[in-house]
Amino acid sequence: MHPVQTTTAQTSHGVSFGEAFRVWLRIAALSFGGPAGQIAVMHRILVDEKKWISDARFLHALNYCMLLPGPEAQQLATYVGWLMHRTAGGLMAGGLFILPGMVAIMALSWIYALFGNVAIVAALFFGLKAAVLAIVVEAVMRVGKRALKNNVLRGLAAAAFVAIYLFDAPFPLIITAAGLIGWAGTRAGRTEFANAGHGGGGTKAVDDSLLGDTSPAHARASAFGTAKVATIWLALWLVPVAAVLLLAGPDSVFSTIAIFFSKMAMVTFGGAYAVLAYVAQQAVSTYHWLQPGEMLDGLGMAETTPGPLIMVLQFVGFMAAFRAPGALSPLLAGTLGGLLATWVTFAPCFLWIFAGAPYIETLRGNKALSGALSAITAAVVGVILNLAIWFAVHTIFRETSVWSGYGMTIDAPKLSSLDPWALALAAAAMLAIFRFKIGMIVTLLACAAAGVALRLAGLIL
């Protein structure tokens, strides 16, 4: 460990708050590509470049974040920031990770609400959706390559996919079962659950990391500290919800947004992709806030801006309130709806880290827990595959129908509604990403331009 610093601007690891701010701002600006890309960026900067945290410790923190409801990349940033600079560091790292995307998605939501039905804008998003499909497919492969190191973990991923895709099994049930399998398997001496998960893709551990292998004093768990943190963050999360219910009434769209996204924050495990699968189903089929294509448009916005992919939820909240503004102007209602959705989505993320991370720090080295987390990570791969197929169906086909039978429920495409231009653009995007290794931003921009060109040529409506 580095010698203890005497200045208030630095902690025992010698990294000043100002230096940390600059690094986290850099990470936030580079956080494109969804959780897979964001985790890779953090790993490269924090582990390989800055050597602030070891590879093993990075993986331990990430596996805990994968276990939580909500976006694992943002929670991982909060965790590392908290380790280095206490609560202020966690707020800085987690907050900066959110801020660029929040501002960008709000601006794009305004543009979409005002001009989304204009033919050229619609064509632009037509192209974006095809590229997003390729990016989601790539995420399945990248996460799977890191997480599924053996046939046992591959089998868990396959079982999770079948359970959620064919039988609509609840995600909490899937991860609970996977965690129990990993825990029991590790306790029984099985080695398949060891050293699996996200991370550096073979990067060796960094032994001289600034944090070292010991936990800082503020990371020690205590019942009083946990109760204090929980009380503060529960109030920050739920008092605004209660205020909305009181002021707007239970039937208001704002109350529905506050309650729905608060429930989502507690039950949508598995990171951004699992969250999107859940929200897409509810927002499209239950609340009718959006059409499937509009959900994909929102995802396209989130993919083209820095920050968590889950920022698409701000777009969902914006459009829900925009279309049911009540006495407010539609744009003001949409803005408030988007900000409300964002608040109740991310406030719990800080609660999970600040209250739970001290206990996770005490469990580092627990093989049974590591095995459970590795099994959960494998199951999440199956959920991401489910989302990729959902996106594919709603991108390439104009219509779908629900098929039920033998205990299964499948959202099946109508083959006659195949959109050849959407298929062609999606295939081109996959070729660009997988064969020619073209970057995500270039692919997104190229597909958006292709959509506009097709519209100008009269080939799409």
N, C-alpha and C positions, 0 to 999 in steps of 0.2 A: 504494500500500500504506500502511496505517496505521503509525505509528512503533512501533518495537520496545518492548515493555513490559519492565520490569526485574523484575517480580514473577514468582515461580514459578507463580502461579495463572493467568497469562495467557501467551499466545503472541503472535507478531508481528501477528496479526490483531486482537488486543485483546479477544477473547471469552474470559471466564473459564471454567474447567472447571465451576464451579457454575452459571453461566448456561446453558452448553451442556446440563448435566444436566437443568435445568428444561425446556428446549425439547424435548429428546429424550423426556422423560417425557410431555410434552404430545402429541408426535407418536404415541407408543406408545398413549396413551389414545384417540386419534382414528383409529387404524389399523384401521378396519372396512372391509369391502367387497372383500377380496381385493387382489391386487397392483395392479390398475388404480386403485382408490380410494386405496390407500396411497401410490402414487407421486404421485398428484394432490395429496394432503395434504402430502407432503414438498416437492413443487415449490412449492406456495403459500406454505408457511412458510419454507423455506430460501432460495428464490430471490426471491419477490415481497415477502414481509414482512420477513424478517431481512436479506436481501441478503448472505448468507454466501457464496454460490457463484453464478456466472453461469449463465444458461440453457444456453449452449453447453457449459460444463464439466459441468453436471448431466447433459446428454444423453450426453456422452462416457463418463462414469462408468456411466450406466445401460446403455448399449449393451454395455459390457464385462460388466456383471452379467448381462445377458440371455444372453451367450455362455457363462456358467458353469453348471454343474449346481447345482440348488438354487433357493431363493426369491430372486428378483432384488430385491424391495423390502427385505428384511432385509440383503442384501449391499450394496445401495446406501447404507443407513443406516450400515453398518459402514465403507464406503469414505469417506463424507463425514466421519464422526466421526474416522477415522484421519487424514484430511487436516488436520483442525483441531487435534487433540490427540494425535497419535501413536497408539501401540498402545492406551494407556489410553482414549483417545477412541473408538477403534473398538470396543473391548470394551464401553464404556458404551453407545454408540448401538445396536450390534447386540444387546447383551444386554437392554437395556430394551425393544427391539422384540419380543423373544421372551417376556419374563417374564409380562406380563398374560395372554397367550393360554395359556401353559403352565399357569398356576395355574387359569384358568377351565376349560380342557379337562379337566384332571385331575378337578376337582370334578364336571363334567358326566359324565365317564366313570363315576365312582362311582355317580351317580344312575341312569345308563343301565343299568349292570350290575345294580344292585339292583332297579330298577323298570321297566326297559325293556319288559318283557312285560306290564306293567299296561296295561289298555285305554286309559286316558286319556293316559298318557305316549306310548303308541304312536300315538294319534290326534294328539297335539301334533307329533310328528315327521313324521307324514303330511302335515300342513299345511306344515311347514318345508321339506320336500323340494320342494313345488311352488314355493315362493318362491325357493328356491335355483336352480331351473332358470331362472327369469326373470333372476336376478342373473348367472348364467353367460352367458346370451344377451346381456345388456347388456354384459358384459365383452368379448365378441367384437366387438361394435359399437364400443365405446369405443376399444379397442386398435387395431382395424382402421382407424378414422377417423383416428387419429394416425399410424399406421405406413404405410398404403397410399396414398401420395400420387399414384401414377400407375399406368398399366396394367401396366408391367413388374413392379412390386412386387405388384400384385393378382394377376398371373399366377403369381408365385412362391408366394404364399399359397395359390392354388388348387391348384397342383401339389403343395405340401406336404400339403394336405388329402387329395387323391386318393391320394397315396403311403401315408399312414398309415392312412386310413380303409378304403380298398379293398384295399390290398396289404400292410398291416401292416409297412411299412418301418421299420427301426430309426430312432429319432429322431436319434442321432448322425450317421447317414448323411445324413439330411435336412438338418441344419444345416451339415454339412461341405460338401455340394453347394451349398447356398444361399450360404455364405460364399465359396466359390470363384467362384461366378457374380458376386457383388457385387465381389469383388476384381478379377477379370479385366475386368468391365465398366467399372469405374472407371479401371483402367489403360489401357483402350482409348478413354477419353475420353467414355464415356457419363455423362450427368448425372442419370439417373433414380435413382441410388443416393445422391445427395447430400441432406443435410438431412432424411432420413426418420427415423422412430422415435418413441419415446414423448416425453412432455414436456409443455410448457406449452400445447399446442394453439393456437399462434400468439402466445404471449406473447413480447414482444421481449426480447432479451438484456439482462441487467443489467451495465453496464460498470463500475459502481463497487462490485462485490462485494468483501467483505473479503479473500477469498482471492486476488483479482486473477487475472492470467493466468500467473503463475509458480508453479512447484511449490516447496513448503517444503523445507528442507534434508533433513528425514527421509524425504522421498518420493523421494530419488534412489536408483536401483537400484544394487546391488552384489552380486557373487557371494557374498561372505562373509555379507552380511546375509540374502540369500535362503536360503542353506544353514542359517543359524542359525534363522530363522523356520520353515523346513520341518521341521527336526529337532524343534523344540519342539512344533509343532502336530501332526505325525504321531504323536509319542509320546502327546500328550493324547488324540488320536483313537483310536489303535490299541491302546495298552496296556490300556484297559478291555475292549476286545474280546477280547484274548488272555487276560485274567484270567477273563472269563466262560467262554470255551472250556475253560480249565484247571479251573475250579471246578465248572462245571455239566455239562461233557461235551458232545461234539459233537452229540448227539441231543436235547439240551434245547431247549425252545422259546426260551429266552433266547439260546442260541447262534444259533439260526436267525434271531431278531430282529436280533441284533448283526451277523451276516454279511449278511443281506438288506438292511438299511437302510444299511450301509456301502457295499455295492455300488451301491445306489440313489443314494447321495450322489455317486458318481463317474460315473454314466452317465445320469442323468435331467436332460438339458439343457432349457432353455426356461422355467424358472421353475415356479411352484407348479402351474399347470394341467397342464403336461407331467408333472410329478411325480405328480400325482393320477391321471392316465390310466394311467401305468405301475403305480403301487401298486395301484390298483383292480383291474387285470387280474391281478396276481400274488396279492394277498391274497384275492381272491374265487375265482379259477379254479385257481390253482396250490396255494396253501397252505390254502385253505378256512378261513381265520380268520374271515371275515365273509360274509354274504349281500350281494348288490348293494344291497338296501334299507338294510342297516345301514351300508354305506359312505356312502350318501347321508345317513343320519342323522348320521354323523360330520361330513360336510361342512356340514350344517346347524348343528351346534355351532360349527364353525370360523367360519362366516359371521356368527354372532350374537355373537361375542366379538372383542375387539381382538387384534391381532397377525397373524402370517402365516397365510394359509389353509392352508399346509403343516402347521400344528399338528394337523391332522386325523390325521397320522401317529402322534401320541402316542396318539390314540384307538385306532388300528389295533393298535399295540403293546400297549396295555392289554388289549384284548379278546382278543388272541392268547394272552397269558400268563394272563389270567383263566380262559380255557377249558382251559388245560393247566397248572395250577399246580404239579403235582408234589407235593412234601412241604410246600409253603407254603400258607397260606390263599389263596383265590382273590383277595381284594381286595389283599393284600400282593403277590402275584405280579403282578397287573394293574398296580399302581402301579410296581413295579420294571420291568416290561416297557415301560410308557409312558415312563418316564424314560430307559430305555436307548435306546429308539427316538429320543427327542428328542436325546439326547447325540450319537449317531453320525450324526444328520441334520445338526445345526448345527455341530459342531466343524469339519468340513471347510470350511464357509462362511467361517470366519475364516481358515483356511489359504489359501484361494483369494485372499482380499483382501490379507492381510498379505504374502504372497509375490509375488502377481502385480501388484498395483496400482502399485508403483514403476515397473515396465516399461511399464504402460499410460500412466502420466504422461509418460514419455519419448516416447510415440507420438502425443500429442495433436497434431492438425494433419496427420497422415498420411492423405491422402485415400483411398488404397487400403484401409487398415484400416477407415476410417469407412464406405466402401462395402460392405465385407464385413459389418460389424456391422449396417448398415441392411437388407441382404438377409436376414440371419439373423432380424432382428426381424420382417420380413414373413413368413418361413416359420413363425414361432411362431404367427402369427395363424391359419394353417391348422390347427395342432395344437390351439389353443383351440377352434376350431370343431368339431373331432373330439370333444373332450371334451363340448362342449355337446350334441351329438347322442347321445353315450353316456348322458349324464344324462337326456336327454329320453326315450330308449327305456326306461330302467329306472325312470323316474318315472311315466310315463303308462301303461305296459303292465306287466302282472303277470308275463308269461312272454316269454322270447326263445328263439330257436334260431339256431344257427350255420349259415350257408350258405356253401358253398365251390364254386368253379368258375372256370375260365379264369384261374387264378392269383390269384384274389381270395378273401378271407375276410371275411364280413360278419356282425356280430351283429344279426340281424334280429328285429323284434318279431313276436309272434303277434297278428294283428289281433283275433282273437276274445277276447284277454285285455285289451283296452282298459279302463282304469278311468275311467269318465266323471267321477267326482268329482275325481280327480287332474287330469284334463284341464281341468275347469272352474276349479279353484283356480290352476293354472298360468296359464291364460288371464287370470284376474282379476289375478294378480300382475304379468303383463306389461302389462296395461292400466294398472294403478296406477303402474308405473315409467315406462313409455314415454309414455303419454297424459297422465296427471295429475301426473307428476314427483314422486310420493310417495317419501319417503326409504326407504332400504333397511331400516333398523331397524323403521320403522312397518309396512312391507310384511311383513317376517318375522313380527312379532308378530301382525299381523292374520291371516295365513295359519295360524299356529299356533293361534290362537283359533278360526278357522273349522274346523280339523281336529277340535278338541275338541267344538265344537258339532255337527258332523256325527256324531261318535261318540255323543254324548248323545241325538241324535235317532234313533239306530239306523240311519243311512244308510250307515255303513261299519263294518267289523268291527274 
